[in-house]
Amino acid sequence: MTDPRLTADTVEGPAGRIAVVDHGGDGPDVLLLHGATRTLLDWEAVRPHLPGLRLVAMDLRGHGRSDTPADGDYGWAGQPADAGHMLHLERPGVVAGLIRAFVSA
């Protein structure tokens, strides 16, 4: 499910378009990668707890707003190539595999 409050840019990756949300920030670059069958929206609950960092979230191949890979490669070997196309990140830290937490209002 896509949250209409967020607008994702796309960048051309080696296997198709990759959806990206750059949340900005003046600190070190951090690339946020969701877990299997999830989307970049999983990071919304975590983002407020990571002040002082430039947070960039992306949808992995075939997830969320990213294209299904033209070459059919969903494997982890292709993901670094996609991440390399992300907004000129400078030596980013990478946080991956968040499992969605359910929070009651």
Backbone as XML, in Angstrom:
<?xml version="1.0"?>
<chain id="A" units="angstrom">
  <residue number="1" name="MET">
    <atom name="N" x="0.853" y="-1.172" z="0.000"/>
    <atom name="CA" x="0.000" y="0.000" z="0.000"/>
    <atom name="C" x="0.898" y="1.235" z="0.000"/>
  </residue>
  <residue number="2" name="THR">
    <atom name="N" x="0.565" y="2.207" z="-0.821"/>
    <atom name="CA" x="1.354" y="3.426" z="-0.922"/>
    <atom name="C" x="0.678" y="4.541" z="-0.148"/>
  </residue>
  <residue number="3" name="ASP">
    <atom name="N" x="1.434" y="5.242" z="0.649"/>
    <atom name="CA" x="0.924" y="6.359" z="1.433"/>
    <atom name="C" x="0.921" y="7.602" z="0.553"/>
  </residue>
  <residue number="4" name="PRO">
    <atom name="N" x="-0.253" y="8.202" z="0.266"/>
    <atom name="CA" x="-0.311" y="9.354" z="-0.633"/>
    <atom name="C" x="0.340" y="10.607" z="-0.075"/>
  </residue>
  <residue number="5" name="ARG">
    <atom name="N" x="0.662" y="10.636" z="1.218"/>
    <atom name="CA" x="1.324" y="11.801" z="1.805"/>
    <atom name="C" x="2.782" y="11.895" z="1.388"/>
  </residue>
  <residue number="6" name="LEU">
    <atom name="N" x="3.349" y="10.799" z="0.931"/>
    <atom name="CA" x="4.747" y="10.786" z="0.522"/>
    <atom name="C" x="4.832" y="10.809" z="-0.992"/>
  </residue>
  <residue number="7" name="THR">
    <atom name="N" x="5.750" y="11.553" z="-1.507"/>
    <atom name="CA" x="6.006" y="11.520" z="-2.936"/>
    <atom name="C" x="7.398" y="10.989" z="-3.142"/>
  </residue>
  <residue number="8" name="ALA">
    <atom name="N" x="7.497" y="9.931" z="-3.877"/>
    <atom name="CA" x="8.793" y="9.313" z="-4.130"/>
    <atom name="C" x="9.296" y="9.761" z="-5.489"/>
  </residue>
  <residue number="9" name="ASP">
    <atom name="N" x="10.552" y="10.134" z="-5.533"/>
    <atom name="CA" x="11.216" y="10.360" z="-6.803"/>
    <atom name="C" x="11.632" y="9.000" z="-7.322"/>
  </residue>
  <residue number="10" name="THR">
    <atom name="N" x="11.986" y="8.945" z="-8.574"/>
    <atom name="CA" x="12.530" y="7.702" z="-9.101"/>
    <atom name="C" x="13.872" y="7.995" z="-9.751"/>
  </residue>
  <residue number="11" name="VAL">
    <atom name="N" x="14.745" y="7.012" z="-9.680"/>
    <atom name="CA" x="16.017" y="7.071" z="-10.369"/>
    <atom name="C" x="16.102" y="5.837" z="-11.253"/>
  </residue>
  <residue number="12" name="GLU">
    <atom name="N" x="16.832" y="5.954" z="-12.339"/>
    <atom name="CA" x="17.014" y="4.813" z="-13.230"/>
    <atom name="C" x="18.097" y="3.903" z="-12.674"/>
  </residue>
  <residue number="13" name="GLY">
    <atom name="N" x="17.712" y="2.681" z="-12.367"/>
    <atom name="CA" x="18.680" y="1.686" z="-11.936"/>
    <atom name="C" x="19.030" y="0.787" z="-13.106"/>
  </residue>
  <residue number="14" name="PRO">
    <atom name="N" x="19.926" y="-0.147" z="-12.906"/>
    <atom name="CA" x="20.340" y="-1.025" z="-14.000"/>
    <atom name="C" x="19.236" y="-1.961" z="-14.490"/>
  </residue>
  <residue number="15" name="ALA">
    <atom name="N" x="18.202" y="-2.193" z="-13.676"/>
    <atom name="CA" x="17.129" y="-3.119" z="-14.070"/>
    <atom name="C" x="15.764" y="-2.433" z="-14.119"/>
  </residue>
  <residue number="16" name="GLY">
    <atom name="N" x="15.736" y="-1.093" z="-14.049"/>
    <atom name="CA" x="14.466" y="-0.358" z="-14.089"/>
    <atom name="C" x="14.463" y="0.786" z="-13.097"/>
  </residue>
  <residue number="17" name="ARG">
    <atom name="N" x="13.308" y="1.463" z="-13.010"/>
    <atom name="CA" x="13.201" y="2.607" z="-12.103"/>
    <atom name="C" x="13.117" y="2.148" z="-10.651"/>
  </residue>
  <residue number="18" name="ILE">
    <atom name="N" x="13.777" y="2.917" z="-9.783"/>
    <atom name="CA" x="13.794" y="2.645" z="-8.350"/>
    <atom name="C" x="13.167" y="3.845" z="-7.647"/>
  </residue>
  <residue number="19" name="ALA">
    <atom name="N" x="12.188" y="3.592" z="-6.783"/>
    <atom name="CA" x="11.537" y="4.656" z="-6.014"/>
    <atom name="C" x="12.393" y="5.022" z="-4.819"/>
  </residue>
  <residue number="20" name="VAL">
    <atom name="N" x="12.531" y="6.337" z="-4.599"/>
    <atom name="CA" x="13.404" y="6.851" z="-3.549"/>
    <atom name="C" x="12.723" y="8.012" z="-2.844"/>
  </residue>
  <residue number="21" name="VAL">
    <atom name="N" x="12.854" y="8.077" z="-1.525"/>
    <atom name="CA" x="12.449" y="9.263" z="-0.770"/>
    <atom name="C" x="13.676" y="9.742" z="-0.008"/>
  </residue>
  <residue number="22" name="ASP">
    <atom name="N" x="14.095" y="10.970" z="-0.327"/>
    <atom name="CA" x="15.217" y="11.590" z="0.372"/>
    <atom name="C" x="14.612" y="12.511" z="1.417"/>
  </residue>
  <residue number="23" name="HIS">
    <atom name="N" x="14.764" y="12.159" z="2.683"/>
    <atom name="CA" x="14.176" y="12.927" z="3.775"/>
    <atom name="C" x="15.062" y="14.100" z="4.187"/>
  </residue>
  <residue number="24" name="GLY">
    <atom name="N" x="16.203" y="14.229" z="3.539"/>
    <atom name="CA" x="17.090" y="15.349" z="3.844"/>
    <atom name="C" x="17.823" y="15.147" z="5.160"/>
  </residue>
  <residue number="25" name="GLY">
    <atom name="N" x="18.401" y="16.215" z="5.640"/>
    <atom name="CA" x="19.198" y="16.175" z="6.862"/>
    <atom name="C" x="20.627" y="16.558" z="6.548"/>
  </residue>
  <residue number="26" name="ASP">
    <atom name="N" x="21.304" y="17.101" z="7.540"/>
    <atom name="CA" x="22.657" y="17.606" z="7.349"/>
    <atom name="C" x="23.740" y="16.644" z="7.819"/>
  </residue>
  <residue number="27" name="GLY">
    <atom name="N" x="23.349" y="15.552" z="8.435"/>
    <atom name="CA" x="24.336" y="14.632" z="8.979"/>
    <atom name="C" x="24.791" y="13.606" z="7.964"/>
  </residue>
  <residue number="28" name="PRO">
    <atom name="N" x="25.433" y="12.557" z="8.440"/>
    <atom name="CA" x="25.903" y="11.499" z="7.562"/>
    <atom name="C" x="24.751" y="10.843" z="6.797"/>
  </residue>
  <residue number="29" name="ASP">
    <atom name="N" x="25.048" y="10.373" z="5.583"/>
    <atom name="CA" x="24.050" y="9.694" z="4.755"/>
    <atom name="C" x="23.762" y="8.302" z="5.307"/>
  </residue>
  <residue number="30" name="VAL">
    <atom name="N" x="22.477" y="7.956" z="5.346"/>
    <atom name="CA" x="22.048" y="6.616" z="5.759"/>
    <atom name="C" x="21.010" y="6.133" z="4.757"/>
  </residue>
  <residue number="31" name="LEU">
    <atom name="N" x="21.259" y="4.983" z="4.148"/>
    <atom name="CA" x="20.334" y="4.368" z="3.208"/>
    <atom name="C" x="19.484" y="3.354" z="3.961"/>
  </residue>
  <residue number="32" name="LEU">
    <atom name="N" x="18.165" y="3.508" z="3.880"/>
    <atom name="CA" x="17.227" y="2.638" z="4.578"/>
    <atom name="C" x="16.633" y="1.634" z="3.592"/>
  </residue>
  <residue number="33" name="LEU">
    <atom name="N" x="16.831" y="0.345" z="3.847"/>
    <atom name="CA" x="16.324" y="-0.713" z="2.986"/>
    <atom name="C" x="15.317" y="-1.552" z="3.758"/>
  </residue>
  <residue number="34" name="HIS">
    <atom name="N" x="14.134" y="-1.703" z="3.206"/>
    <atom name="CA" x="13.070" y="-2.468" z="3.878"/>
    <atom name="C" x="13.314" y="-3.970" z="3.770"/>
  </residue>
  <residue number="35" name="GLY">
    <atom name="N" x="12.517" y="-4.725" z="4.512"/>
    <atom name="CA" x="12.591" y="-6.184" z="4.467"/>
    <atom name="C" x="11.791" y="-6.746" z="3.296"/>
  </residue>
  <residue number="36" name="ALA">
    <atom name="N" x="11.862" y="-8.047" z="3.133"/>
    <atom name="CA" x="11.179" y="-8.730" z="2.031"/>
    <atom name="C" x="9.673" y="-8.471" z="2.075"/>
  </residue>
  <residue number="37" name="THR">
    <atom name="N" x="9.099" y="-8.290" z="0.924"/>
    <atom name="CA" x="7.671" y="-8.045" z="0.688"/>
    <atom name="C" x="7.166" y="-6.735" z="1.294"/>
  </residue>
  <residue number="38" name="ARG">
    <atom name="N" x="8.040" y="-5.831" z="1.660"/>
    <atom name="CA" x="7.669" y="-4.574" z="2.308"/>
    <atom name="C" x="7.954" y="-3.402" z="1.369"/>
  </residue>
  <residue number="39" name="THR">
    <atom name="N" x="7.885" y="-2.163" z="1.878"/>
    <atom name="CA" x="8.185" y="-0.968" z="1.093"/>
    <atom name="C" x="8.952" y="0.034" z="1.955"/>
  </residue>
  <residue number="40" name="LEU">
    <atom name="N" x="9.368" y="1.115" z="1.331"/>
    <atom name="CA" x="10.094" y="2.167" z="2.049"/>
    <atom name="C" x="9.244" y="2.822" z="3.133"/>
  </residue>
  <residue number="41" name="LEU">
    <atom name="N" x="7.939" y="2.650" z="3.074"/>
    <atom name="CA" x="7.061" y="3.235" z="4.095"/>
    <atom name="C" x="7.280" y="2.639" z="5.478"/>
  </residue>
  <residue number="42" name="ASP">
    <atom name="N" x="7.894" y="1.468" z="5.542"/>
    <atom name="CA" x="8.169" y="0.850" z="6.845"/>
    <atom name="C" x="9.050" y="1.722" z="7.731"/>
  </residue>
  <residue number="43" name="TRP">
    <atom name="N" x="9.806" y="2.629" z="7.141"/>
    <atom name="CA" x="10.734" y="3.455" z="7.897"/>
    <atom name="C" x="10.088" y="4.691" z="8.505"/>
  </residue>
  <residue number="44" name="GLU">
    <atom name="N" x="8.846" y="4.964" z="8.185"/>
    <atom name="CA" x="8.202" y="6.185" z="8.679"/>
    <atom name="C" x="8.127" y="6.246" z="10.200"/>
  </residue>
  <residue number="45" name="ALA">
    <atom name="N" x="7.898" y="5.128" z="10.857"/>
    <atom name="CA" x="7.815" y="5.115" z="12.325"/>
    <atom name="C" x="9.193" y="5.273" z="12.972"/>
  </residue>
  <residue number="46" name="VAL">
    <atom name="N" x="10.242" y="4.932" z="12.261"/>
    <atom name="CA" x="11.603" y="4.968" z="12.797"/>
    <atom name="C" x="12.260" y="6.330" z="12.565"/>
  </residue>
  <residue number="47" name="ARG">
    <atom name="N" x="11.956" y="6.946" z="11.437"/>
    <atom name="CA" x="12.605" y="8.195" z="11.025"/>
    <atom name="C" x="12.691" y="9.262" z="12.107"/>
  </residue>
  <residue number="48" name="PRO">
    <atom name="N" x="11.616" y="9.548" z="12.856"/>
    <atom name="CA" x="11.705" y="10.603" z="13.869"/>
    <atom name="C" x="12.731" y="10.331" z="14.974"/>
  </residue>
  <residue number="49" name="HIS">
    <atom name="N" x="13.136" y="9.073" z="15.103"/>
    <atom name="CA" x="14.085" y="8.687" z="16.147"/>
    <atom name="C" x="15.532" y="8.708" z="15.665"/>
  </residue>
  <residue number="50" name="LEU">
    <atom name="N" x="15.745" y="9.201" z="14.441"/>
    <atom name="CA" x="17.091" y="9.249" z="13.866"/>
    <atom name="C" x="17.447" y="10.676" z="13.449"/>
  </residue>
  <residue number="51" name="PRO">
    <atom name="N" x="17.411" y="11.607" z="14.402"/>
    <atom name="CA" x="17.711" y="12.998" z="14.047"/>
    <atom name="C" x="19.183" y="13.174" z="13.691"/>
  </residue>
  <residue number="52" name="GLY">
    <atom name="N" x="19.455" y="14.195" z="12.910"/>
    <atom name="CA" x="20.834" y="14.531" z="12.597"/>
    <atom name="C" x="21.456" y="13.691" z="11.498"/>
  </residue>
  <residue number="53" name="LEU">
    <atom name="N" x="20.639" y="12.898" z="10.810"/>
    <atom name="CA" x="21.149" y="12.067" z="9.724"/>
    <atom name="C" x="20.432" y="12.432" z="8.429"/>
  </residue>
  <residue number="54" name="ARG">
    <atom name="N" x="21.091" y="12.272" z="7.304"/>
    <atom name="CA" x="20.401" y="12.385" z="6.016"/>
    <atom name="C" x="19.862" y="11.001" z="5.688"/>
  </residue>
  <residue number="55" name="LEU">
    <atom name="N" x="18.555" y="10.842" z="5.777"/>
    <atom name="CA" x="17.918" y="9.549" z="5.588"/>
    <atom name="C" x="17.354" y="9.443" z="4.180"/>
  </residue>
  <residue number="56" name="VAL">
    <atom name="N" x="17.720" y="8.373" z="3.495"/>
    <atom name="CA" x="17.222" y="8.095" z="2.148"/>
    <atom name="C" x="16.667" y="6.680" z="2.158"/>
  </residue>
  <residue number="57" name="ALA">
    <atom name="N" x="15.377" y="6.544" z="1.845"/>
    <atom name="CA" x="14.738" y="5.227" z="1.792"/>
    <atom name="C" x="14.472" y="4.881" z="0.335"/>
  </residue>
  <residue number="58" name="MET">
    <atom name="N" x="14.579" y="3.617" z="0.003"/>
    <atom name="CA" x="14.295" y="3.177" z="-1.362"/>
    <atom name="C" x="13.436" y="1.924" z="-1.332"/>
  </residue>
  <residue number="59" name="ASP">
    <atom name="N" x="12.619" y="1.769" z="-2.380"/>
    <atom name="CA" x="11.888" y="0.517" z="-2.579"/>
    <atom name="C" x="12.773" y="-0.423" z="-3.369"/>
  </residue>
  <residue number="60" name="LEU">
    <atom name="N" x="12.964" y="-1.632" z="-2.867"/>
    <atom name="CA" x="13.740" y="-2.624" z="-3.590"/>
    <atom name="C" x="13.039" y="-2.990" z="-4.892"/>
  </residue>
  <residue number="61" name="ARG">
    <atom name="N" x="13.739" y="-3.638" z="-5.776"/>
    <atom name="CA" x="13.195" y="-4.058" z="-7.070"/>
    <atom name="C" x="11.860" y="-4.781" z="-6.907"/>
  </residue>
  <residue number="62" name="GLY">
    <atom name="N" x="10.860" y="-4.331" z="-7.675"/>
    <atom name="CA" x="9.564" y="-4.994" z="-7.679"/>
    <atom name="C" x="8.728" y="-4.757" z="-6.439"/>
  </residue>
  <residue number="63" name="HIS">
    <atom name="N" x="9.114" y="-3.830" z="-5.588"/>
    <atom name="CA" x="8.384" y="-3.509" z="-4.369"/>
    <atom name="C" x="7.898" y="-2.067" z="-4.433"/>
  </residue>
  <residue number="64" name="GLY">
    <atom name="N" x="6.793" y="-1.768" z="-3.785"/>
    <atom name="CA" x="6.289" y="-0.401" z="-3.719"/>
    <atom name="C" x="6.181" y="0.214" z="-5.096"/>
  </residue>
  <residue number="65" name="ARG">
    <atom name="N" x="6.833" y="1.350" z="-5.268"/>
    <atom name="CA" x="6.782" y="2.067" z="-6.543"/>
    <atom name="C" x="7.950" y="1.759" z="-7.474"/>
  </residue>
  <residue number="66" name="SER">
    <atom name="N" x="8.799" y="0.841" z="-7.089"/>
    <atom name="CA" x="9.909" y="0.461" z="-7.971"/>
    <atom name="C" x="9.434" y="-0.522" z="-9.025"/>
  </residue>
  <residue number="67" name="ASP">
    <atom name="N" x="10.079" y="-0.459" z="-10.192"/>
    <atom name="CA" x="9.722" y="-1.349" z="-11.294"/>
    <atom name="C" x="10.058" y="-2.795" z="-10.972"/>
  </residue>
  <residue number="68" name="THR">
    <atom name="N" x="9.298" y="-3.690" z="-11.593"/>
    <atom name="CA" x="9.679" y="-5.091" z="-11.628"/>
    <atom name="C" x="10.957" y="-5.153" z="-12.453"/>
  </residue>
  <residue number="69" name="PRO">
    <atom name="N" x="11.977" y="-5.861" z="-11.999"/>
    <atom name="CA" x="13.253" y="-5.831" z="-12.720"/>
    <atom name="C" x="13.139" y="-6.419" z="-14.124"/>
  </residue>
  <residue number="70" name="ALA">
    <atom name="N" x="13.641" y="-5.694" z="-15.098"/>
    <atom name="CA" x="13.591" y="-6.125" z="-16.491"/>
    <atom name="C" x="14.328" y="-7.446" z="-16.695"/>
  </residue>
  <residue number="71" name="ASP">
    <atom name="N" x="15.372" y="-7.666" z="-15.891"/>
    <atom name="CA" x="16.156" y="-8.887" z="-16.037"/>
    <atom name="C" x="15.661" y="-10.018" z="-15.144"/>
  </residue>
  <residue number="72" name="GLY">
    <atom name="N" x="14.571" y="-9.782" z="-14.390"/>
    <atom name="CA" x="14.009" y="-10.814" z="-13.514"/>
    <atom name="C" x="14.824" y="-11.081" z="-12.264"/>
  </residue>
  <residue number="73" name="ASP">
    <atom name="N" x="15.857" y="-10.289" z="-12.020"/>
    <atom name="CA" x="16.752" y="-10.515" z="-10.879"/>
    <atom name="C" x="16.238" y="-9.786" z="-9.641"/>
  </residue>
  <residue number="74" name="TYR">
    <atom name="N" x="15.702" y="-10.553" z="-8.699"/>
    <atom name="CA" x="15.274" y="-10.013" z="-7.408"/>
    <atom name="C" x="16.313" y="-10.293" z="-6.325"/>
  </residue>
  <residue number="75" name="GLY">
    <atom name="N" x="17.404" y="-10.930" z="-6.688"/>
    <atom name="CA" x="18.398" y="-11.362" z="-5.707"/>
    <atom name="C" x="19.149" y="-10.212" z="-5.070"/>
  </residue>
  <residue number="76" name="TRP">
    <atom name="N" x="19.782" y="-10.520" z="-3.941"/>
    <atom name="CA" x="20.531" y="-9.496" z="-3.212"/>
    <atom name="C" x="21.766" y="-9.045" z="-3.971"/>
  </residue>
  <residue number="77" name="ALA">
    <atom name="N" x="22.239" y="-9.822" z="-4.908"/>
    <atom name="CA" x="23.430" y="-9.421" z="-5.662"/>
    <atom name="C" x="23.162" y="-8.166" z="-6.491"/>
  </residue>
  <residue number="78" name="GLY">
    <atom name="N" x="21.944" y="-7.967" z="-6.970"/>
    <atom name="CA" x="21.621" y="-6.790" z="-7.777"/>
    <atom name="C" x="21.296" y="-5.554" z="-6.976"/>
  </residue>
  <residue number="79" name="GLN">
    <atom name="N" x="20.970" y="-5.704" z="-5.727"/>
    <atom name="CA" x="20.547" y="-4.561" z="-4.914"/>
    <atom name="C" x="21.645" y="-3.506" z="-4.740"/>
  </residue>
  <residue number="80" name="PRO">
    <atom name="N" x="22.910" y="-3.883" z="-4.516"/>
    <atom name="CA" x="23.939" y="-2.839" z="-4.399"/>
    <atom name="C" x="24.070" y="-1.985" z="-5.663"/>
  </residue>
  <residue number="81" name="ALA">
    <atom name="N" x="23.861" y="-2.576" z="-6.825"/>
    <atom name="CA" x="23.919" y="-1.800" z="-8.067"/>
    <atom name="C" x="22.805" y="-0.754" z="-8.076"/>
  </residue>
  <residue number="82" name="ASP">
    <atom name="N" x="21.613" y="-1.128" z="-7.613"/>
    <atom name="CA" x="20.514" y="-0.163" z="-7.529"/>
    <atom name="C" x="20.855" y="0.931" z="-6.523"/>
  </residue>
  <residue number="83" name="ALA">
    <atom name="N" x="21.359" y="0.527" z="-5.377"/>
    <atom name="CA" x="21.683" y="1.502" z="-4.326"/>
    <atom name="C" x="22.753" y="2.475" z="-4.794"/>
  </residue>
  <residue number="84" name="GLY">
    <atom name="N" x="23.616" y="2.044" z="-5.681"/>
    <atom name="CA" x="24.661" y="2.910" z="-6.197"/>
    <atom name="C" x="24.127" y="4.080" z="-7.005"/>
  </residue>
  <residue number="85" name="HIS">
    <atom name="N" x="22.884" y="4.000" z="-7.429"/>
    <atom name="CA" x="22.265" y="5.071" z="-8.207"/>
    <atom name="C" x="21.550" y="6.092" z="-7.321"/>
  </residue>
  <residue number="86" name="MET">
    <atom name="N" x="21.620" y="5.921" z="-6.013"/>
    <atom name="CA" x="20.857" y="6.764" z="-5.103"/>
    <atom name="C" x="21.500" y="8.111" z="-4.855"/>
  </residue>
  <residue number="87" name="LEU">
    <atom name="N" x="21.043" y="9.136" z="-5.465"/>
    <atom name="CA" x="21.255" y="10.537" z="-5.093"/>
    <atom name="C" x="22.657" y="10.906" z="-4.633"/>
  </residue>
  <residue number="88" name="HIS">
    <atom name="N" x="23.669" y="10.301" z="-5.185"/>
    <atom name="CA" x="25.054" y="10.652" z="-4.864"/>
    <atom name="C" x="25.334" y="10.577" z="-3.362"/>
  </residue>
  <residue number="89" name="LEU">
    <atom name="N" x="24.960" y="9.501" z="-2.754"/>
    <atom name="CA" x="25.226" y="9.327" z="-1.329"/>
    <atom name="C" x="26.720" y="9.163" z="-1.110"/>
  </residue>
  <residue number="90" name="GLU">
    <atom name="N" x="27.208" y="9.793" z="-0.069"/>
    <atom name="CA" x="28.635" y="9.747" z="0.232"/>
    <atom name="C" x="28.897" y="8.772" z="1.374"/>
  </residue>
  <residue number="91" name="ARG">
    <atom name="N" x="29.482" y="7.633" z="1.045"/>
    <atom name="CA" x="29.808" y="6.596" z="2.030"/>
    <atom name="C" x="28.667" y="6.357" z="3.008"/>
  </residue>
  <residue number="92" name="PRO">
    <atom name="N" x="27.492" y="5.962" z="2.492"/>
    <atom name="CA" x="26.333" y="5.842" z="3.374"/>
    <atom name="C" x="26.436" y="4.669" z="4.332"/>
  </residue>
  <residue number="93" name="GLY">
    <atom name="N" x="25.867" y="4.882" z="5.512"/>
    <atom name="CA" x="25.586" y="3.759" z="6.374"/>
    <atom name="C" x="24.346" y="3.092" z="5.800"/>
  </residue>
  <residue number="94" name="VAL">
    <atom name="N" x="24.181" y="1.814" z="6.021"/>
    <atom name="CA" x="23.022" y="1.099" z="5.491"/>
    <atom name="C" x="22.317" y="0.414" z="6.647"/>
  </residue>
  <residue number="95" name="VAL">
    <atom name="N" x="20.994" y="0.624" z="6.701"/>
    <atom name="CA" x="20.158" y="-0.054" z="7.682"/>
    <atom name="C" x="19.167" y="-0.871" z="6.882"/>
  </residue>
  <residue number="96" name="ALA">
    <atom name="N" x="19.095" y="-2.167" z="7.132"/>
    <atom name="CA" x="18.270" y="-3.043" z="6.308"/>
    <atom name="C" x="17.457" y="-4.028" z="7.127"/>
  </residue>
  <residue number="97" name="GLY">
    <atom name="N" x="16.357" y="-4.475" z="6.512"/>
    <atom name="CA" x="15.593" y="-5.584" z="7.043"/>
    <atom name="C" x="14.649" y="-5.281" z="8.171"/>
  </residue>
  <residue number="98" name="LEU">
    <atom name="N" x="14.146" y="-4.067" z="8.225"/>
    <atom name="CA" x="13.197" y="-3.721" z="9.271"/>
    <atom name="C" x="11.938" y="-4.573" z="9.135"/>
  </residue>
  <residue number="99" name="ILE">
    <atom name="N" x="11.492" y="-5.125" z="10.235"/>
    <atom name="CA" x="10.222" y="-5.840" z="10.254"/>
    <atom name="C" x="9.181" y="-4.862" z="10.757"/>
  </residue>
  <residue number="100" name="ARG">
    <atom name="N" x="8.093" y="-4.747" z="10.056"/>
    <atom name="CA" x="7.073" y="-3.772" z="10.388"/>
    <atom name="C" x="6.527" y="-3.998" z="11.789"/>
  </residue>
  <residue number="101" name="ALA">
    <atom name="N" x="6.462" y="-2.935" z="12.520"/>
    <atom name="CA" x="5.891" y="-2.976" z="13.872"/>
    <atom name="C" x="4.492" y="-2.386" z="13.808"/>
  </residue>
  <residue number="102" name="PHE">
    <atom name="N" x="3.570" y="-2.978" z="14.490"/>
    <atom name="CA" x="2.206" y="-2.465" z="14.522"/>
    <atom name="C" x="2.029" y="-1.640" z="15.786"/>
  </residue>
  <residue number="103" name="VAL">
    <atom name="N" x="1.632" y="-0.406" z="15.598"/>
    <atom name="CA" x="1.477" y="0.519" z="16.699"/>
    <atom name="C" x="0.017" y="0.924" z="16.785"/>
  </residue>
  <residue number="104" name="SER">
    <atom name="N" x="-0.573" y="0.800" z="17.948"/>
    <atom name="CA" x="-1.968" y="1.218" z="18.093"/>
    <atom name="C" x="-2.015" y="2.711" z="18.381"/>
  </residue>
  <residue number="105" name="ALA">
    <atom name="N" x="-3.025" y="3.367" z="17.852"/>
    <atom name="CA" x="-3.154" y="4.832" z="18.027"/>
    <atom name="C" x="-3.751" y="5.157" z="19.366"/>
  </residue>
</chain>
